[in-house]
Amino acid sequence: MKKRTILPILLALAGPCALLPFSSAAQNLLINGDFENEPNFGPTATENFAPAYVLLTGSQLPGWTIVPGHGVTIHSTTTYPTISGNYSVNTDGEGYNGHNADFYQDFTAVAGTPYQLGFDWQGWLNNAPSTLLKVSVIDTVTSATIFSQSYGYDSALHHQSALFNGAGDVLRLEIQESPESGFNDNQFIADNFSVTAVPEPAAISLLAIGG
């Protein structure tokens, strides 16, 4: 069967679920979504416990802004668990100032373009059972909630994926413990945050047949 014959069939079969596997190859709109760029892992950290982990605040986590009064813990594979690569976030933030991690990154999503949000998370030590990992995407212009989901403790590794449409505004991806435990709870590890444009169905079909 020639390509021009099977292409309409593939286009007809390509639904929303068919988009998901290919979007991971697209360019990530987030900077340092996998937390592998860590120039402050060491003496310049707010609290330095390298090579095991460090506590970062303010703008010490490249690409991200840490909400004032909060901290973000970065684990290293040398001592503590990570999800992938050399570094992962521990969202307890060491209970810095009586708070847990709360950090965000802004990005622009083109109006009418579909995007896929992806990230990994895992429960570590269930020291604060009522504490949840909250991940949200908010439109910074309209304050509309694009995506918001909270996750309770689970020791299994989870990969989350969600689709949304861009509105042409600046969107904010925020990661936090909510409700907070307020102490060094070691409740959640998170990693590999990405926002990628979803390919058009025609492009996916051509990739599938090598066109």
ZISUL-V99190 format. One record per backbone hydrogen bond with DSSP energy under -0.5 kcal/mol. NH is the residue of the N-H (numbers start at 1). CO is the residue of the C=O. E is the energy in kcal/mol with one decimal. If there is no record, write none. Layout:
# ZISUL-V99190
nh:NH co:CO e:E
nh:NH co:CO e:E
This chain:
# ZISUL-V99190
nh:5 co:2 e:-1.0
nh:6 co:2 e:-1.7
nh:7 co:3 e:-2.1
nh:10 co:6 e:-2.3
nh:11 co:7 e:-2.5
nh:12 co:8 e:-2.1
nh:13 co:9 e:-1.8
nh:14 co:10 e:-1.5
nh:15 co:13 e:-0.9
nh:18 co:15 e:-0.9
nh:19 co:15 e:-0.5
nh:19 co:16 e:-1.3
nh:20 co:16 e:-0.6
nh:20 co:17 e:-0.7
nh:21 co:17 e:-0.5
nh:22 co:19 e:-0.8
nh:23 co:19 e:-1.2
nh:23 co:20 e:-0.5
nh:24 co:20 e:-0.7
nh:25 co:22 e:-1.4
nh:26 co:23 e:-1.6
nh:29 co:195 e:-3.1
nh:35 co:32 e:-1.2
nh:38 co:36 e:-1.0
nh:41 co:38 e:-1.5
nh:42 co:40 e:-1.5
nh:45 co:42 e:-2.0
nh:46 co:55 e:-1.1
nh:47 co:55 e:-1.7
nh:49 co:47 e:-0.7
nh:49 co:53 e:-1.3
nh:52 co:49 e:-1.6
nh:53 co:49 e:-1.2
nh:54 co:74 e:-1.5
nh:55 co:47 e:-2.7
nh:56 co:72 e:-2.8
nh:60 co:57 e:-2.1
nh:62 co:60 e:-0.8
nh:64 co:61 e:-2.3
nh:65 co:104 e:-3.0
nh:66 co:58 e:-2.6
nh:67 co:65 e:-0.5
nh:67 co:102 e:-2.5
nh:70 co:67 e:-2.1
nh:72 co:56 e:-2.5
nh:73 co:90 e:-1.3
nh:74 co:54 e:-2.4
nh:75 co:73 e:-0.6
nh:75 co:88 e:-3.0
nh:76 co:52 e:-2.2
nh:77 co:86 e:-1.4
nh:79 co:76 e:-1.3
nh:80 co:76 e:-1.5
nh:88 co:75 e:-1.1
nh:89 co:190 e:-2.3
nh:90 co:73 e:-2.7
nh:91 co:89 e:-0.6
nh:91 co:188 e:-1.8
nh:93 co:90 e:-1.3
nh:95 co:92 e:-2.2
nh:95 co:183 e:-0.5
nh:96 co:93 e:-2.0
nh:98 co:95 e:-2.3
nh:99 co:96 e:-1.6
nh:101 co:91 e:-2.3
nh:103 co:175 e:-2.4
nh:104 co:65 e:-2.5
nh:105 co:173 e:-2.1
nh:107 co:171 e:-2.5
nh:109 co:169 e:-1.5
nh:112 co:166 e:-2.6
nh:113 co:110 e:-1.9
nh:115 co:164 e:-3.4
nh:116 co:196 e:-2.8
nh:117 co:162 e:-3.1
nh:118 co:194 e:-2.5
nh:119 co:160 e:-1.8
nh:120 co:191 e:-2.8
nh:121 co:158 e:-2.2
nh:122 co:189 e:-2.2
nh:123 co:154 e:-2.9
nh:124 co:187 e:-2.0
nh:125 co:186 e:-2.9
nh:127 co:125 e:-2.3
nh:127 co:185 e:-0.7
nh:131 co:128 e:-2.3
nh:132 co:179 e:-0.7
nh:133 co:151 e:-2.5
nh:134 co:132 e:-0.6
nh:134 co:176 e:-3.2
nh:135 co:149 e:-2.5
nh:136 co:174 e:-2.1
nh:137 co:147 e:-3.2
nh:138 co:172 e:-2.3
nh:139 co:144 e:-2.9
nh:140 co:138 e:-0.7
nh:140 co:170 e:-2.4
nh:143 co:139 e:-2.3
nh:146 co:137 e:-2.8
nh:146 co:144 e:-0.7
nh:147 co:137 e:-1.7
nh:149 co:135 e:-2.3
nh:151 co:133 e:-2.4
nh:158 co:121 e:-2.8
nh:160 co:119 e:-3.0
nh:160 co:158 e:-0.5
nh:162 co:117 e:-2.1
nh:164 co:115 e:-2.2
nh:166 co:113 e:-2.9
nh:168 co:109 e:-1.9
nh:171 co:107 e:-3.3
nh:171 co:169 e:-0.6
nh:172 co:138 e:-2.7
nh:173 co:105 e:-2.7
nh:174 co:136 e:-2.7
nh:174 co:172 e:-0.6
nh:175 co:103 e:-3.0
nh:176 co:134 e:-2.2
nh:177 co:101 e:-1.5
nh:178 co:132 e:-2.2
nh:178 co:176 e:-0.6
nh:185 co:183 e:-2.1
nh:189 co:122 e:-2.7
nh:190 co:89 e:-2.2
nh:191 co:120 e:-2.2
nh:193 co:33 e:-2.5
nh:194 co:118 e:-2.4
nh:196 co:116 e:-2.1
nh:198 co:114 e:-2.6
nh:204 co:200 e:-2.0
nh:205 co:201 e:-2.4
nh:206 co:202 e:-2.1
nh:207 co:203 e:-2.0
nh:208 co:204 e:-2.4
nh:209 co:205 e:-1.5
nh:210 co:206 e:-0.7
nh:210 co:207 e:-0.6
nh:211 co:206 e:-3.0
